[in-house]
Amino acid sequence: MPRQRPAGVSQIVSAAELADLMGVDRHTIVDSWVPKDCPVVERAVGRRPWRFRVSDVVRWRIDTQDGNAASVGSGDLRDLQAEGQAIKNASDRLDLEAKRARLIEMDLVGAEVASAYAATCQRLLSRAPRIAARVQGETDLTSLERIVHDEMCSALEALVAPETFGAGGVADDEDDEGDEE
């Protein structure tokens, strides 16, 4: 299963995703938190899932804990403080993950590198017939080396000039046809 982008604090997520982020069971959110006025973006109807904004829920949990702190004993207060710290840590982690996701989409970069590599390999391998035609009858070793060098340089230009790639991800060779000498 492909790795999905991390949920940002302001991102809208399902009840299951929120449960994973908050470290609780999905039923805790739907059966316990929602009746206690946990903020909901969209209630589940039919096959449509629950939707929650992470930042609103985290804020609600912190506010709810602050309001409950005055009416509990010291053991409960420590538990609430620990839960509050855990929620704050989760919120901070989500903020950091969201910032990382905005800096660079690693999956996209990897896909672009793989595409460029595949296109370059294809360009290099497709040069064999052109090189054969250009070296036919050539006996001078320096001329042969220059022809092969020129063809390899032409094939590798795609690495330094990605705008030469066509819609299919492979560089167009039309402009190379006039290179033969």
C-alpha angles and dihedrals in degrees: 000000000000117000111256125220113270116258113255120218093254093041120116113236140175123257090258092051091046090050090053091049094047096042095239137110118272089239090058089061098043099035101033112020100040094054087051090058100267105173113259126192094194131001120226113263120176107316093345109107131227112270125204134178105230095215092052093050094047090049091047091050092051092046091046092052092048090052093049095047095082094056101048136081124254093264091052090045091055090049091050091047090050091049090047090052090048090052091048090050090050090049092050090048091050091050090052093047091049091051091049090050090053093050097057136346100224093191090055093046091050091049092049092049091049091048093049091047092050092047092049092049090049092049092050093047093046091058095073096087092045092049091047091052093048096047096044107124093003112133102169109100093209091053091048092051091048092051093050091044092050092049093048091048090050091050092048095050088090089072093060097033108044091167087075089070115108125218091279093059094250121109117249114247097197094103091051094064093085094053094088115109 
